[in-house]
Amino acid sequence: MHNGVLIHENVEVTGPTRASHFTDEKPLGPLMLQGDHGPVAYRNIRLRLVTLP
């Protein structure tokens, strides 16, 4: 969800992204936000752990 809009649902990720800083995939890890290419600001970021059935 991003601003109340569903972005992805039931999407399989087969490995790290091309810009991954880590080669070993982990179920939990750091959340890294990139904003160094222009006037970007983050505020009111909420992270919620979702458990799958």
mmCIF file as Biopython writes it, N, C-alpha, C and O atoms, coordinates in Angstrom:
data_model
#
loop_
_atom_site.group_PDB
_atom_site.id
_atom_site.type_symbol
_atom_site.label_atom_id
_atom_site.label_alt_id
_atom_site.label_comp_id
_atom_site.label_asym_id
_atom_site.label_entity_id
_atom_site.label_seq_id
_atom_site.pdbx_PDB_ins_code
_atom_site.Cartn_x
_atom_site.Cartn_y
_atom_site.Cartn_z
_atom_site.occupancy
_atom_site.B_iso_or_equiv
_atom_site.auth_seq_id
_atom_site.auth_asym_id
_atom_site.pdbx_PDB_model_num
ATOM 1   N N  . MET A ? 1  ? 0.848  -1.174  0.000  1.0 0.0 1  A 1 
ATOM 2   C CA . MET A ? 1  ? 0.000  0.000   0.000  1.0 0.0 1  A 1 
ATOM 3   C C  . MET A ? 1  ? 0.892  1.236   0.000  1.0 0.0 1  A 1 
ATOM 4   O O  . MET A ? 1  ? 1.890  1.297   0.718  1.0 0.0 1  A 1 
ATOM 5   N N  . HIS A ? 2  ? 0.527  2.192   -0.794 1.0 0.0 2  A 1 
ATOM 6   C CA . HIS A ? 2  ? 1.223  3.476   -0.823 1.0 0.0 2  A 1 
ATOM 7   C C  . HIS A ? 2  ? 0.157  4.557   -0.869 1.0 0.0 2  A 1 
ATOM 8   O O  . HIS A ? 2  ? -0.572 4.691   -1.852 1.0 0.0 2  A 1 
ATOM 9   N N  . ASN A ? 3  ? 0.080  5.320   0.204  1.0 0.0 3  A 1 
ATOM 10  C CA . ASN A ? 3  ? -0.939 6.365   0.310  1.0 0.0 3  A 1 
ATOM 11  C C  . ASN A ? 3  ? -2.345 5.804   0.085  1.0 0.0 3  A 1 
ATOM 12  O O  . ASN A ? 3  ? -3.184 6.437   -0.556 1.0 0.0 3  A 1 
ATOM 13  N N  . GLY A ? 4  ? -2.589 4.600   0.625  1.0 0.0 4  A 1 
ATOM 14  C CA . GLY A ? 4  ? -3.908 3.998   0.528  1.0 0.0 4  A 1 
ATOM 15  C C  . GLY A ? 4  ? -4.212 3.306   -0.785 1.0 0.0 4  A 1 
ATOM 16  O O  . GLY A ? 4  ? -5.338 2.856   -0.995 1.0 0.0 4  A 1 
ATOM 17  N N  . VAL A ? 5  ? -3.228 3.210   -1.681 1.0 0.0 5  A 1 
ATOM 18  C CA . VAL A ? 5  ? -3.425 2.576   -2.981 1.0 0.0 5  A 1 
ATOM 19  C C  . VAL A ? 5  ? -2.613 1.286   -3.029 1.0 0.0 5  A 1 
ATOM 20  O O  . VAL A ? 5  ? -1.422 1.296   -2.717 1.0 0.0 5  A 1 
ATOM 21  N N  . LEU A ? 6  ? -3.244 0.169   -3.417 1.0 0.0 6  A 1 
ATOM 22  C CA . LEU A ? 6  ? -2.552 -1.101  -3.533 1.0 0.0 6  A 1 
ATOM 23  C C  . LEU A ? 6  ? -1.587 -1.047  -4.707 1.0 0.0 6  A 1 
ATOM 24  O O  . LEU A ? 6  ? -1.990 -0.762  -5.834 1.0 0.0 6  A 1 
ATOM 25  N N  . ILE A ? 7  ? -0.304 -1.322  -4.443 1.0 0.0 7  A 1 
ATOM 26  C CA . ILE A ? 7  ? 0.716  -1.261  -5.490 1.0 0.0 7  A 1 
ATOM 27  C C  . ILE A ? 7  ? 1.002  -2.659  -6.040 1.0 0.0 7  A 1 
ATOM 28  O O  . ILE A ? 7  ? 0.955  -2.870  -7.252 1.0 0.0 7  A 1 
ATOM 29  N N  . HIS A ? 8  ? 1.298  -3.613  -5.153 1.0 0.0 8  A 1 
ATOM 30  C CA . HIS A ? 8  ? 1.575  -4.989  -5.570 1.0 0.0 8  A 1 
ATOM 31  C C  . HIS A ? 8  ? 0.797  -5.949  -4.684 1.0 0.0 8  A 1 
ATOM 32  O O  . HIS A ? 8  ? 0.613  -5.695  -3.493 1.0 0.0 8  A 1 
ATOM 33  N N  . GLU A ? 9  ? 0.344  -7.047  -5.264 1.0 0.0 9  A 1 
ATOM 34  C CA . GLU A ? 9  ? -0.311 -8.090  -4.494 1.0 0.0 9  A 1 
ATOM 35  C C  . GLU A ? 9  ? 0.016  -9.431  -5.127 1.0 0.0 9  A 1 
ATOM 36  O O  . GLU A ? 9  ? -0.138 -9.619  -6.333 1.0 0.0 9  A 1 
ATOM 37  N N  . ASN A ? 10 ? 0.475  -10.368 -4.286 1.0 0.0 10 A 1 
ATOM 38  C CA . ASN A ? 10 ? 0.829  -11.710 -4.745 1.0 0.0 10 A 1 
ATOM 39  C C  . ASN A ? 10 ? 1.855  -11.682 -5.874 1.0 0.0 10 A 1 
ATOM 40  O O  . ASN A ? 10 ? 1.688  -12.361 -6.887 1.0 0.0 10 A 1 
ATOM 41  N N  . VAL A ? 11 ? 2.912  -10.898 -5.698 1.0 0.0 11 A 1 
ATOM 42  C CA . VAL A ? 11 ? 3.981  -10.803 -6.677 1.0 0.0 11 A 1 
ATOM 43  C C  . VAL A ? 11 ? 5.176  -11.581 -6.148 1.0 0.0 11 A 1 
ATOM 44  O O  . VAL A ? 11 ? 5.648  -11.319 -5.042 1.0 0.0 11 A 1 
ATOM 45  N N  . GLU A ? 12 ? 5.669  -12.536 -6.930 1.0 0.0 12 A 1 
ATOM 46  C CA . GLU A ? 12 ? 6.823  -13.324 -6.513 1.0 0.0 12 A 1 
ATOM 47  C C  . GLU A ? 12 ? 8.103  -12.577 -6.862 1.0 0.0 12 A 1 
ATOM 48  O O  . GLU A ? 12 ? 8.299  -12.153 -8.001 1.0 0.0 12 A 1 
ATOM 49  N N  . VAL A ? 13 ? 8.956  -12.426 -5.880 1.0 0.0 13 A 1 
ATOM 50  C CA . VAL A ? 13 ? 10.264 -11.818 -6.094 1.0 0.0 13 A 1 
ATOM 51  C C  . VAL A ? 13 ? 11.270 -12.956 -6.069 1.0 0.0 13 A 1 
ATOM 52  O O  . VAL A ? 13 ? 11.430 -13.620 -5.045 1.0 0.0 13 A 1 
ATOM 53  N N  . THR A ? 14 ? 11.947 -13.186 -7.181 1.0 0.0 14 A 1 
ATOM 54  C CA . THR A ? 14 ? 12.806 -14.360 -7.306 1.0 0.0 14 A 1 
ATOM 55  C C  . THR A ? 14 ? 14.222 -14.129 -6.807 1.0 0.0 14 A 1 
ATOM 56  O O  . THR A ? 14 ? 15.008 -15.076 -6.760 1.0 0.0 14 A 1 
ATOM 57  N N  . GLY A ? 15 ? 14.574 -12.918 -6.437 1.0 0.0 15 A 1 
ATOM 58  C CA . GLY A ? 15 ? 15.919 -12.643 -5.939 1.0 0.0 15 A 1 
ATOM 59  C C  . GLY A ? 15 ? 16.066 -11.172 -5.632 1.0 0.0 15 A 1 
ATOM 60  O O  . GLY A ? 15 ? 15.105 -10.410 -5.731 1.0 0.0 15 A 1 
ATOM 61  N N  . PRO A ? 16 ? 17.263 -10.774 -5.261 1.0 0.0 16 A 1 
ATOM 62  C CA . PRO A ? 16 ? 17.484 -9.358  -4.962 1.0 0.0 16 A 1 
ATOM 63  C C  . PRO A ? 16 ? 17.306 -8.489  -6.207 1.0 0.0 16 A 1 
ATOM 64  O O  . PRO A ? 16 ? 17.445 -8.963  -7.334 1.0 0.0 16 A 1 
ATOM 65  N N  . THR A ? 17 ? 17.001 -7.231  -5.990 1.0 0.0 17 A 1 
ATOM 66  C CA . THR A ? 17 ? 16.877 -6.307  -7.124 1.0 0.0 17 A 1 
ATOM 67  C C  . THR A ? 17 ? 18.255 -5.993  -7.681 1.0 0.0 17 A 1 
ATOM 68  O O  . THR A ? 17 ? 19.268 -6.311  -7.057 1.0 0.0 17 A 1 
ATOM 69  N N  . ARG A ? 18 ? 18.296 -5.381  -8.829 1.0 0.0 18 A 1 
ATOM 70  C CA . ARG A ? 18 ? 19.575 -5.059  -9.468 1.0 0.0 18 A 1 
ATOM 71  C C  . ARG A ? 18 ? 20.424 -4.126  -8.619 1.0 0.0 18 A 1 
ATOM 72  O O  . ARG A ? 18 ? 21.652 -4.164  -8.700 1.0 0.0 18 A 1 
ATOM 73  N N  . ALA A ? 19 ? 19.794 -3.299  -7.814 1.0 0.0 19 A 1 
ATOM 74  C CA . ALA A ? 19 ? 20.525 -2.323  -7.007 1.0 0.0 19 A 1 
ATOM 75  C C  . ALA A ? 19 ? 20.737 -2.817  -5.575 1.0 0.0 19 A 1 
ATOM 76  O O  . ALA A ? 19 ? 21.011 -2.018  -4.679 1.0 0.0 19 A 1 
ATOM 77  N N  . SER A ? 20 ? 20.613 -4.110  -5.357 1.0 0.0 20 A 1 
ATOM 78  C CA . SER A ? 20 ? 20.723 -4.658  -4.011 1.0 0.0 20 A 1 
ATOM 79  C C  . SER A ? 20 ? 22.116 -4.447  -3.445 1.0 0.0 20 A 1 
ATOM 80  O O  . SER A ? 20 ? 23.119 -4.605  -4.141 1.0 0.0 20 A 1 
ATOM 81  N N  . HIS A ? 21 ? 22.160 -4.088  -2.173 1.0 0.0 21 A 1 
ATOM 82  C CA . HIS A ? 21 ? 23.439 -3.923  -1.483 1.0 0.0 21 A 1 
ATOM 83  C C  . HIS A ? 21 ? 23.889 -5.230  -0.843 1.0 0.0 21 A 1 
ATOM 84  O O  . HIS A ? 21 ? 25.028 -5.341  -0.389 1.0 0.0 21 A 1 
ATOM 85  N N  . PHE A ? 22 ? 23.007 -6.213  -0.803 1.0 0.0 22 A 1 
ATOM 86  C CA . PHE A ? 22 ? 23.304 -7.475  -0.140 1.0 0.0 22 A 1 
ATOM 87  C C  . PHE A ? 22 ? 23.092 -8.624  -1.116 1.0 0.0 22 A 1 
ATOM 88  O O  . PHE A ? 22 ? 22.138 -8.612  -1.894 1.0 0.0 22 A 1 
ATOM 89  N N  . THR A ? 23 ? 23.966 -9.602  -1.078 1.0 0.0 23 A 1 
ATOM 90  C CA . THR A ? 23 ? 23.817 -10.753 -1.973 1.0 0.0 23 A 1 
ATOM 91  C C  . THR A ? 23 ? 23.026 -11.872 -1.327 1.0 0.0 23 A 1 
ATOM 92  O O  . THR A ? 23 ? 22.472 -12.720 -2.026 1.0 0.0 23 A 1 
ATOM 93  N N  . ASP A ? 24 ? 22.961 -11.889 0.007  1.0 0.0 24 A 1 
ATOM 94  C CA . ASP A ? 24 ? 22.195 -12.930 0.693  1.0 0.0 24 A 1 
ATOM 95  C C  . ASP A ? 24 ? 20.802 -12.419 1.027  1.0 0.0 24 A 1 
ATOM 96  O O  . ASP A ? 24 ? 20.646 -11.405 1.707  1.0 0.0 24 A 1 
ATOM 97  N N  . GLU A ? 25 ? 19.802 -13.126 0.546  1.0 0.0 25 A 1 
ATOM 98  C CA . GLU A ? 25 ? 18.414 -12.709 0.757  1.0 0.0 25 A 1 
ATOM 99  C C  . GLU A ? 25 ? 17.959 -13.138 2.143  1.0 0.0 25 A 1 
ATOM 100 O O  . GLU A ? 25 ? 18.211 -14.268 2.562  1.0 0.0 25 A 1 
ATOM 101 N N  . LYS A ? 26 ? 17.288 -12.239 2.853  1.0 0.0 26 A 1 
ATOM 102 C CA . LYS A ? 26 ? 16.815 -12.514 4.208  1.0 0.0 26 A 1 
ATOM 103 C C  . LYS A ? 26 ? 15.342 -12.146 4.308  1.0 0.0 26 A 1 
ATOM 104 O O  . LYS A ? 26 ? 14.891 -11.224 3.629  1.0 0.0 26 A 1 
ATOM 105 N N  . PRO A ? 27 ? 14.579 -12.858 5.150  1.0 0.0 27 A 1 
ATOM 106 C CA . PRO A ? 27 ? 13.161 -12.537 5.293  1.0 0.0 27 A 1 
ATOM 107 C C  . PRO A ? 27 ? 12.936 -11.195 5.981  1.0 0.0 27 A 1 
ATOM 108 O O  . PRO A ? 27 ? 11.946 -10.516 5.706  1.0 0.0 27 A 1 
ATOM 109 N N  . LEU A ? 28 ? 13.841 -10.810 6.867  1.0 0.0 28 A 1 
ATOM 110 C CA . LEU A ? 28 ? 13.750 -9.515  7.542  1.0 0.0 28 A 1 
ATOM 111 C C  . LEU A ? 28 ? 15.090 -8.816  7.402  1.0 0.0 28 A 1 
ATOM 112 O O  . LEU A ? 28 ? 16.140 -9.449  7.506  1.0 0.0 28 A 1 
ATOM 113 N N  . GLY A ? 29 ? 15.056 -7.546  7.172  1.0 0.0 29 A 1 
ATOM 114 C CA . GLY A ? 29 ? 16.303 -6.806  7.026  1.0 0.0 29 A 1 
ATOM 115 C C  . GLY A ? 29 ? 16.041 -5.323  7.084  1.0 0.0 29 A 1 
ATOM 116 O O  . GLY A ? 29 ? 14.944 -4.899  7.447  1.0 0.0 29 A 1 
ATOM 117 N N  . PRO A ? 30 ? 17.020 -4.537  6.736  1.0 0.0 30 A 1 
ATOM 118 C CA . PRO A ? 30 ? 16.849 -3.084  6.805  1.0 0.0 30 A 1 
ATOM 119 C C  . PRO A ? 30 ? 15.938 -2.563  5.697  1.0 0.0 30 A 1 
ATOM 120 O O  . PRO A ? 30 ? 15.929 -3.083  4.581  1.0 0.0 30 A 1 
ATOM 121 N N  . LEU A ? 31 ? 15.189 -1.548  6.023  1.0 0.0 31 A 1 
ATOM 122 C CA . LEU A ? 31 ? 14.396 -0.833  5.033  1.0 0.0 31 A 1 
ATOM 123 C C  . LEU A ? 31 ? 15.221 0.372   4.619  1.0 0.0 31 A 1 
ATOM 124 O O  . LEU A ? 31 ? 15.517 1.239   5.440  1.0 0.0 31 A 1 
ATOM 125 N N  . MET A ? 32 ? 15.597 0.428   3.340  1.0 0.0 32 A 1 
ATOM 126 C CA . MET A ? 32 ? 16.470 1.498   2.879  1.0 0.0 32 A 1 
ATOM 127 C C  . MET A ? 32 ? 15.727 2.333   1.844  1.0 0.0 32 A 1 
ATOM 128 O O  . MET A ? 32 ? 15.220 1.802   0.856  1.0 0.0 32 A 1 
ATOM 129 N N  . LEU A ? 33 ? 15.665 3.620   2.074  1.0 0.0 33 A 1 
ATOM 130 C CA . LEU A ? 33 ? 14.986 4.550   1.170  1.0 0.0 33 A 1 
ATOM 131 C C  . LEU A ? 33 ? 16.036 5.408   0.474  1.0 0.0 33 A 1 
ATOM 132 O O  . LEU A ? 33 ? 16.952 5.928   1.111  1.0 0.0 33 A 1 
ATOM 133 N N  . GLN A ? 34 ? 15.891 5.547   -0.835 1.0 0.0 34 A 1 
ATOM 134 C CA . GLN A ? 34 ? 16.848 6.321   -1.598 1.0 0.0 34 A 1 
ATOM 135 C C  . GLN A ? 34 ? 16.207 7.636   -1.988 1.0 0.0 34 A 1 
ATOM 136 O O  . GLN A ? 34 ? 15.086 7.656   -2.496 1.0 0.0 34 A 1 
ATOM 137 N N  . GLY A ? 35 ? 16.897 8.717   -1.760 1.0 0.0 35 A 1 
ATOM 138 C CA . GLY A ? 35 ? 16.360 10.016  -2.133 1.0 0.0 35 A 1 
ATOM 139 C C  . GLY A ? 35 ? 17.455 11.017  -2.387 1.0 0.0 35 A 1 
ATOM 140 O O  . GLY A ? 35 ? 17.367 12.157  -1.932 1.0 0.0 35 A 1 
ATOM 141 N N  . ASP A ? 36 ? 18.493 10.616  -3.108 1.0 0.0 36 A 1 
ATOM 142 C CA . ASP A ? 36 ? 19.631 11.505  -3.321 1.0 0.0 36 A 1 
ATOM 143 C C  . ASP A ? 36 ? 19.723 12.041  -4.749 1.0 0.0 36 A 1 
ATOM 144 O O  . ASP A ? 36 ? 20.774 12.531  -5.162 1.0 0.0 36 A 1 
ATOM 145 N N  . HIS A ? 37 ? 18.630 11.951  -5.501 1.0 0.0 37 A 1 
ATOM 146 C CA . HIS A ? 37 ? 18.663 12.413  -6.891 1.0 0.0 37 A 1 
ATOM 147 C C  . HIS A ? 37 ? 17.793 13.639  -7.122 1.0 0.0 37 A 1 
ATOM 148 O O  . HIS A ? 37 ? 17.440 13.936  -8.263 1.0 0.0 37 A 1 
ATOM 149 N N  . GLY A ? 38 ? 17.445 14.347  -6.074 1.0 0.0 38 A 1 
ATOM 150 C CA . GLY A ? 38 ? 16.612 15.536  -6.241 1.0 0.0 38 A 1 
ATOM 151 C C  . GLY A ? 38 ? 15.956 15.914  -4.925 1.0 0.0 38 A 1 
ATOM 152 O O  . GLY A ? 38 ? 16.305 15.384  -3.870 1.0 0.0 38 A 1 
ATOM 153 N N  . PRO A ? 39 ? 15.009 16.828  -4.995 1.0 0.0 39 A 1 
ATOM 154 C CA . PRO A ? 39 ? 14.354 17.317  -3.779 1.0 0.0 39 A 1 
ATOM 155 C C  . PRO A ? 39 ? 13.330 16.306  -3.240 1.0 0.0 39 A 1 
ATOM 156 O O  . PRO A ? 39 ? 12.139 16.410  -3.535 1.0 0.0 39 A 1 
ATOM 157 N N  . VAL A ? 40 ? 13.787 15.356  -2.472 1.0 0.0 40 A 1 
ATOM 158 C CA . VAL A ? 40 ? 12.929 14.310  -1.909 1.0 0.0 40 A 1 
ATOM 159 C C  . VAL A ? 40 ? 12.949 14.413  -0.403 1.0 0.0 40 A 1 
ATOM 160 O O  . VAL A ? 40 ? 14.006 14.605  0.199  1.0 0.0 40 A 1 
ATOM 161 N N  . ALA A ? 41 ? 11.782 14.285  0.213  1.0 0.0 41 A 1 
ATOM 162 C CA . ALA A ? 41 ? 11.693 14.290  1.673  1.0 0.0 41 A 1 
ATOM 163 C C  . ALA A ? 41 ? 10.740 13.188  2.096  1.0 0.0 41 A 1 
ATOM 164 O O  . ALA A ? 41 ? 9.740  12.931  1.426  1.0 0.0 41 A 1 
ATOM 165 N N  . TYR A ? 42 ? 11.047 12.542  3.199  1.0 0.0 42 A 1 
ATOM 166 C CA . TYR A ? 42 ? 10.192 11.489  3.742  1.0 0.0 42 A 1 
ATOM 167 C C  . TYR A ? 42 ? 9.662  11.954  5.086  1.0 0.0 42 A 1 
ATOM 168 O O  . TYR A ? 42 ? 10.374 12.596  5.858  1.0 0.0 42 A 1 
ATOM 169 N N  . ARG A ? 43 ? 8.419  11.629  5.359  1.0 0.0 43 A 1 
ATOM 170 C CA . ARG A ? 43 ? 7.845  11.922  6.667  1.0 0.0 43 A 1 
ATOM 171 C C  . ARG A ? 43 ? 6.701  10.948  6.932  1.0 0.0 43 A 1 
ATOM 172 O O  . ARG A ? 43 ? 6.094  10.404  6.010  1.0 0.0 43 A 1 
ATOM 173 N N  . ASN A ? 44 ? 6.429  10.748  8.203  1.0 0.0 44 A 1 
ATOM 174 C CA . ASN A ? 44 ? 5.328  9.880   8.631  1.0 0.0 44 A 1 
ATOM 175 C C  . ASN A ? 44 ? 5.410  8.488   8.008  1.0 0.0 44 A 1 
ATOM 176 O O  . ASN A ? 44 ? 4.416  7.966   7.502  1.0 0.0 44 A 1 
ATOM 177 N N  . ILE A ? 45 ? 6.588  7.900   8.047  1.0 0.0 45 A 1 
ATOM 178 C CA . ILE A ? 45 ? 6.761  6.548   7.508  1.0 0.0 45 A 1 
ATOM 179 C C  . ILE A ? 45 ? 6.351  5.557   8.584  1.0 0.0 45 A 1 
ATOM 180 O O  . ILE A ? 45 ? 6.852  5.600   9.708  1.0 0.0 45 A 1 
ATOM 181 N N  . ARG A ? 46 ? 5.443  4.673   8.232  1.0 0.0 46 A 1 
ATOM 182 C CA . ARG A ? 46 ? 4.978  3.640   9.159  1.0 0.0 46 A 1 
ATOM 183 C C  . ARG A ? 46 ? 5.230  2.282   8.540  1.0 0.0 46 A 1 
ATOM 184 O O  . ARG A ? 46 ? 4.865  2.035   7.391  1.0 0.0 46 A 1 
ATOM 185 N N  . LEU A ? 47 ? 5.847  1.413   9.295  1.0 0.0 47 A 1 
ATOM 186 C CA . LEU A ? 47 ? 6.143  0.065   8.854  1.0 0.0 47 A 1 
ATOM 187 C C  . LEU A ? 47 ? 5.332  -0.900  9.684  1.0 0.0 47 A 1 
ATOM 188 O O  . LEU A ? 47 ? 5.335  -0.829  10.913 1.0 0.0 47 A 1 
ATOM 189 N N  . ARG A ? 48 ? 4.633  -1.804  9.013  1.0 0.0 48 A 1 
ATOM 190 C CA . ARG A ? 48 ? 3.783  -2.773  9.696  1.0 0.0 48 A 1 
ATOM 191 C C  . ARG A ? 48 ? 4.160  -4.166  9.229  1.0 0.0 48 A 1 
ATOM 192 O O  . ARG A ? 48 ? 4.168  -4.440  8.029  1.0 0.0 48 A 1 
ATOM 193 N N  . LEU A ? 49 ? 4.475  -5.054  10.173 1.0 0.0 49 A 1 
ATOM 194 C CA . LEU A ? 49 ? 4.810  -6.418  9.862  1.0 0.0 49 A 1 
ATOM 195 C C  . LEU A ? 49 ? 3.538  -7.169  9.466  1.0 0.0 49 A 1 
ATOM 196 O O  . LEU A ? 49 ? 2.560  -7.174  10.215 1.0 0.0 49 A 1 
ATOM 197 N N  . VAL A ? 50 ? 3.549  -7.790  8.315  1.0 0.0 50 A 1 
ATOM 198 C CA . VAL A ? 50 ? 2.403  -8.547  7.816  1.0 0.0 50 A 1 
ATOM 199 C C  . VAL A ? 50 ? 2.778  -10.010 7.827  1.0 0.0 50 A 1 
ATOM 200 O O  . VAL A ? 50 ? 3.778  -10.399 7.224  1.0 0.0 50 A 1 
ATOM 201 N N  . THR A ? 51 ? 1.998  -10.823 8.500  1.0 0.0 51 A 1 
ATOM 202 C CA . THR A ? 51 ? 2.263  -12.255 8.526  1.0 0.0 51 A 1 
ATOM 203 C C  . THR A ? 51 ? 1.414  -12.942 7.473  1.0 0.0 51 A 1 
ATOM 204 O O  . THR A ? 51 ? 0.238  -12.622 7.300  1.0 0.0 51 A 1 
ATOM 205 N N  . LEU A ? 52 ? 2.013  -13.877 6.780  1.0 0.0 52 A 1 
ATOM 206 C CA . LEU A ? 52 ? 1.301  -14.605 5.733  1.0 0.0 52 A 1 
ATOM 207 C C  . LEU A ? 52 ? 0.725  -15.885 6.324  1.0 0.0 52 A 1 
ATOM 208 O O  . LEU A ? 52 ? 1.290  -16.448 7.262  1.0 0.0 52 A 1 
ATOM 209 N N  . PRO A ? 53 ? -0.390 -16.342 5.781  1.0 0.0 53 A 1 
ATOM 210 C CA . PRO A ? 53 ? -1.010 -17.570 6.301  1.0 0.0 53 A 1 
ATOM 211 C C  . PRO A ? 53 ? -0.165 -18.804 6.060  1.0 0.0 53 A 1 
ATOM 212 O O  . PRO A ? 53 ? -0.558 -19.906 6.441  1.0 0.0 53 A 1 
#
